[in-house]
Amino acid sequence: MFETKVCIVGAGPAGAAAALQLAQSGVECIVVDKAVFPRDKVCGDGLSGKVITALNRIDPAIASRLKAADFKVNSWGVTFVSPGRHSLDVGYRPDYNSGNESHKETPIGYVCKRMDFDNFLVEEIKRRSEIKLFEGVTIDKYELQEDGYLVSGSNGFQVKAQLLIVANGAHSAFTKEVANITMEPKHYVAGIRAYYKNVSGNNADNFIELHFLKNLLPGYFWIFPLPNGEANVGVGVLSEAVRKKKMNLKKSMLDIIENDPVFKERFKNAELTSSIEGYGLPLGSKQRVISGNRYMLVGDAAYLIDPFTGEGIGNGLYSGRIAALQAVEALKANDFSATQLAKYDAEVYRVMGPELKLSHRLQKLINYPWLFNTLMKISSRNKQLQELLSCMFYEVDLRKKLAKPSFYLKLLLNRN
């Protein structure tokens, strides 16, 4: 049996961020994952500006190594397309300008397969002597004892930890059975993903595309450009709507590709290069209790995915880092109580709460196509609105903007 101060269950982005931040803080930990890396993870594959921001805060050297990696394409933003086909380009930087070549030298967003990105983070974990990584171990038992958690898994694996950071994703048994957070169809998205080659009409600056098509509402069809002429293509729809409408998402996606007047042209020479696989997105459209006695939930296990864009990686990295910083405080105080760790919840929702609330409002807006079309039209002429949307993918500083009355005045008056 191993003993450690902190055990992290899950080595995806959130778990890796927690481990790397702990290492930076001089705290040893154990990380356990059921997979052996590299492994595939069904996802949209988009890395917004928040990813580089988070990695920079953990260790600028990690951010530099990601920037230099060759498994990704540089991406400068997101294209939103309303049900009425009104298009809005939002840069990952608030000052993005397609004609400004200096921006082309310093992209802060990327698109890459999760197999490559997650493996990159695992390799970063392996660089640190403070972190012990165990791959191919499935954790199936969590026993809270007086002095910590006893965690048991396959092949007789056991670890005793003073504190648990739970980062094992959307289907975490711990989230459901211990934290009592269950899947609610109105706060959950069903998604499918496939890889295609030779999709035409992609943005010159590799913007990821979210198309809010009428027959998919409240959901969207996406195209994310990847290296080597590939693209991540998929559909995400609120689970509540999938159930009510009895939707077959695979059929819906293929129908769009084959029959939509815009996409049948763009996919005319495209080739499906993978199977079509499904996954779930636990949304942060509802505030939850994400910590308790001797544990904190991070990433998808904490239900922190953006309700409007579906982004989870940036939020996962942010929450992992915040959990690690709170773990350091708990260790110093030798206090792992629910009251002590509630500070983690407070910080997560202080940092990400305004953004998640705004995204939830935008998600609700999708149910009213005429209103959503109007917003897209206004946004295309209003720099303040564009900047607001940009902040969702860059620095998480919406709380500062939304607290200023002058911001709303500019929002109403600015038409340039």
N, C-alpha and C positions, 0 to 999 in steps of 0.2 A: 504493500500500500504506500502511495506517495502522500506527502504532506506539503501544503503550500499555503501562503497567505491568501492568494486569489486564484480561483479556478475559473477559466473562461470556457464555456461550452459552445463551440462553434467558431470556425476560423474564417468565416466570410468577412466582408468589409467591416461590419460593426465589431465583431470579435477581434479581428486583426488590429483595428484602430485602438481598442481598449488595451490590448497586449503591448502594442508599440508605445503608447503613452505611458503605461506603467513602467516599461523598460527605461524610457526617458526620465522618469521620476525616480529611478533607482529601486523599483519594487520588482521582485521576482514573481513569476506566475507560471501556471500550467495552462496550456490550451489543448482542448480535445475536440476532434472532429471525426464524424463517422466516415467521411470521404478520404480518399488518398488523392492528393493533388498532383498534377492538374486534373480538374474534373469540370464537366459542363454544369452550367446553372441556367435554367430557363429565365430569361430576363430581356428587357429592351436594349441593354448594352450601352446606354448613354451615360457619360460621365460629365455632369455639368460643372460649372466653375466652382461649386461648393467642394468638389473633390480635392482640387489643388489647394484651395483655402484650408481645408481640414488637415491635409497632409503637411502643409507648410507649418501649421501650428504645432503639429506633433514633432516633426523634424524636417527642416528645409531640404536636407540631403535626400530624403525619400521623394519629396516633390520633384527635385531635380532629376532623380533617376527615372521617374515616371515620364517627365517631359522628354527625356532622351530615348525612351523605349520605342521600338519600331513595330509593335503589335497593334497600334492604334492609328486612327486618322484624326487630324486636328479638326475641331468643330467650333464654329463661332457663335452658334445660337440655335433658336427654335423657330420654326414656322408654324403658326396656328392658322388653320383654315376652318371658317365657320360653316354651318349647314348651307348657307347661301353662297358658298365658295368665295367669301371675302377673306383675303389672305393678309396676315400680319407677321412680319419678321421681327423677332425680339432677340437682340444680341445678348450673349452671356455677360458682356460688360455693359454697364449703363451708357458708356461713351462710344459704343460700337458704331463704326461707320464703314460701310462696305468699300468705300473708296479710299480709306486710310490704310496705306500699306504698312505703317508701323504696327498696326493691330495684327497684321498677318504674321509678324515675327514672334508675337507673344500670345498664342492662343491659350485660353484657360479651360476650355472644354474639349472632350475627346469622345470618340466612339470606338469601343473595342469589345471583343467577345469576353464574357464573364470568365470563361475558362482561362483566358490570358491575364485579365486584371486580378482575379482572385489568386491566381498562382504567383503573380508579381508580389502581392501582399504577403503570401505565405513565405516566399523567398526572403522578404524583408524580416519576417519573424525569425527565420533561420539564421539571420545575421546576428541576432541578439543573444548573448550568453545568458541574459536574465530570463529568457523564455524557454520553457520546455514544451515542445509540440508533440502530440500523440495523434497520428493519423490512423484511419481505419478502425476507430473505436466508437461503437454506438453506446451512448449513455442511456440506460433504461431504468435507473433507480436513483432517487434523490431522498436522502434521509436527514432531516434536520435534527441535530443533536445539540446538547447544551453548549458545546464549544465550537460548533461549526457544522458544515454540511458534509456528509459522507456520500460521495457520488460513486456509483457502481456502473460498470459497463461490460461489454463483451470480453471474452477471454480472461475473465476474472479480474479485470482492471478495476482498481479502486483509488480514489484520491480523497483526502480529507482537507477541506479548505475552510478558512475563517469566513470567507466571503465568496459568493457565486456571482459571476456576470453571465447571464443567459443570452446567448447570441445564435441560437440554432434555428432561426428562421420562422417563416409563416406558419409552419405546422408544429411548432414547439409544444410538446406534451407538458412541459413545465408551465408555460404560459397559461395553458388551459386548466391543468389540474391543481397547480399551486397558486398561481396569481389570479385564477378564476376569470380570465379574459377569454371569452368565446367569440367565435365568428358570427358576426351579424350581417346579413345580406345587404343592408343599406350602408354598411361601412366596410365593404369588401368588393374587390373587383376580380372578375374572372378574366383571365387573359390567355391568348395563344400566341405562339411565336414560331416563325419559320425563317430559314435563310434562303435568299434568292441571289442569283448572279445576273448581271447585265440589266438592272433596272435603269431606265433612262430618266432624264429630266431632273436629276438631283441638283440641289443648290450648289453654286460654285464654291461657297464657303462651308460646305458640308453641314448645313443646318439640319437638325433632326426635324421631322415633319409629324404633326398631329392633325389629322383630318377628322373633324366632328361631322360625320355624314348623317343625313337625316334618318336613314334606316338603322343606324347604330346607337342613336341617342337613348340614354345618357352614357355614351362611350365614344370611342374613336378608333380610327384605323391609323397605323403609324408606319413610317419608313425611316429607318436610321441607316445612313451610309457607313460602310465598313471598309477596311483595307481590301486590296485585291479585287475591286469591282463587285464585292458582295454587299448585301443590304440585309438588315434585320427588319423583317416585315411582320406585323401582327395586328391584333384587335384586342381591345380591352373594354369591357362593359360592366357596369355595376351589377353585382350578383343578384340583387333584388329584381332588376329588370330582366336578366337572363331567365330567372325562374318564372316571372309573370308572363313573359312573351314566349317562353319555351324555345329560346333561341339556340341554334346550333352554330357556335362561333366559327368552327372550321368551315362550315357551309357558307356562312356570311362572308368570311374573308375571301374565299375562292370566288364567290359571286361578284364581289367588288372588283377583284383582279380581272375577271373574265368579261364583265358586262358594264362596269361603270365607264362612261364615255371618256373620262380623263385617264383612268388607270389601265384600261385595256390597251391604250396606246403606249403608256409607259412600261407596261409589262409584255409588250408584243414580242420582244426578243429575250425575255427573262427566262431563267431556268431555276426551278426549285432544286436546291442542293442539300436539303435536310428533310427530316421528318417534321411534321407539324405537332408541336407539343404544347400542353396547357399548364398553367400555374395560377396561383392565387396571390392577390395583392392586399394585405391587411392595411387599411387606410387610417391615417391620422385625423380623420374628420370628427373624432370624438375624443375628449380628454379622458384618460384612464389612469388608474393607479399602477405605475410600472416599477415599483420597488416594494420591498417588504423586509421582514426579519432576515438579515444576512443575504439578500439577493437584490440584483437590479436587472431589468430587462433592457436590451438594446436592439436597435435595428428593427427588422421585420417582426422579431419576437415581441417587440414593444408596440407594434401597430403604429408605425411612424411614416408610412408611405404618403407622399403628396396626393391629395384627393383629386386634383385637377390634372396634373401632368403624369402622375404615376411614378415619379422619381423616388427611388428608395436608397440608392447608394450613398449620395451625399448626406442624407439624413442619418443613415446608418453610421457613417464615419463620425459625424458630429456627436451622435448619442454615445458611441463607443468611447470617444475621447472624454466626454463629460462624465461618464461612469467611472473611468479610470481616475480622473481628478478627484471625484467624490470618494473613491476607494482609498486613495492616499489620505484624505482627511479622516476617514473612518478608522484607518489603521493607526494614525497618529493619536486619535482620541480613544482607541481601543473600544470603539462603540459601533456595533453593527446592527443596532436596533432599527425597527421600521421608522421610528421618529428621526433618527440620524440620517437614514438613507432617503427619507422623503425630500431632503434637500436636492437630491438628484432629479426627482420629478419636477421640482420647482424650477431648476435651472434649464432642463430640457424644454419645458413649456414657456419659460421666459424667452429663450433663444428662438425656438421654432414655432411657438404658439401663434403669433400674429400671422406668420406665413401660412400655417395650416388652416387658420380661420379664413383667411382671404381665399385660399384655394378651395375650401369647402363652399364658400359663397359662389365662386366661379363655377364649380361643379353643379350647384343647384341651378345656376343660370342656364346651363345647357338644356334644361327641360323646357325652356322657352326660346325656341329657335329664333324668333323674330327679335327678341331682346339681345340674344347672343350675337346675331348678325349686326345689330345696331352698335353694340359695344366694339366689335371688330372694326367697323367703319370709323367710329370716333377715335379708337386707339391708333389707327393708321395715320391720323393727323395730329395726335396729341402726344408730345414728347414726355409729359409727366406720367401718363398712363404707361407708355412704353418703358420708362425708367422703373416704374413700380413693378411691372412684370419681370423686368430684367433682374431686379434685386432678389427675386425668388430663386434665381439660379446662380447667384454670385455671392455676395456677402449677405449673411442673414442679418440685415439691419432694418428690416421693415418696421420693427417696433419703434425705432427712432422717427422714421418718416411719418408713420400713422399717428404719432402722438402730437404732431405739429399742425395746428389749425391752418397755418399758411399753406401747407401742402394741399389741403382740400380746395383752397381758394385758387391755387395755381392749376389744379386738376380741372376746375370748372372753366377757368378763363383761358387756359393755354390751348390754342388751336393750331399751333405751328409744329 
